[in-house]
């Protein structure tokens, strides 16, 4: 199984909204020291799963008017901004 992808979120409400959008993937809400993350288990083809998750995160960013989000994958951190 592939390493989970983690998405930092600014609040639990936004984390739960993202989890609802990612209904095709197993997700968990992680909270540590006031920071929130949605942990996404990647199913099936890992490359396709990453693309699907990132597209969903992009839609979530746009819907909630967020400027950016940090995504953790394979011990790297990426900043995702919504498509314009």
N, C-alpha and C positions, 0 to 999 in steps of 0.2 A: 504494500500500500504506500502511496506517495505521502510525503510530509504534508501536514495541513498548511493551508494558507491562512494568514491572520490579517484582519482588517481592524485598524484602530478606529474607534468611533467617539464622538464628543459626549455622548450621553447614553443611558440605558434605553431611552425611548427610540433614539436613532438606531441603536444596535438591534433592537427588536424589529424595527421596520426593515432593516437589512436582512435579518434572519427570515422574515416572511417572504421577502423577494427571492431569497436563496432556497426556497422550499424543495428544490430538486436535490439538494445536498444536505447531508447531516451537518448541523451547526451547533455550536455551544457559545454561551456568553461567558466571557472571562472578565473578572474585575479584580484589579490589584492596585492598591494605593490611589483610588479614585480615577484610575484609567480603565477604559473599557475596550475590549476587543471581541470581535466575532471570529471564532475559530471554525474554519470550513474544512471538512474532510473531502478531499478530491476523489471522485469516483470515476471509474472507467478509464478512458485514455487520458493520462495526466495533462498532456498538452491541450487537448480539447477542453478539459475541465477548467484549466486555468483561464482560457479564453472566455468560456461561458461565465465564470465567476467575475472576471474583470469587466465584462460587458454589463453584467447585472449591477456591479458596484457603480459603474459609470451612470447608469440610469438612476440609481439611488441618489448619487451626488446631485444630479440635475433636479430630480424631484424635490429634494430638500434644500436646494440652494446652497450647497456646500462648495467651498472653493477648492478643497483638496482633502485627501485622506492618505494615510500611510499604510502600505501593504507589506507584509513580511512573508517572504518565501525563500526557501533554501538558504537561510541564514543571511539574507540580504534584505534591505529595506528600500522600497520604492515609493515615490510620491506620485499619486494618481490625481490628475485634474480632470474635470469634466470636459468632454468634447464640446466644441463651440460650433 
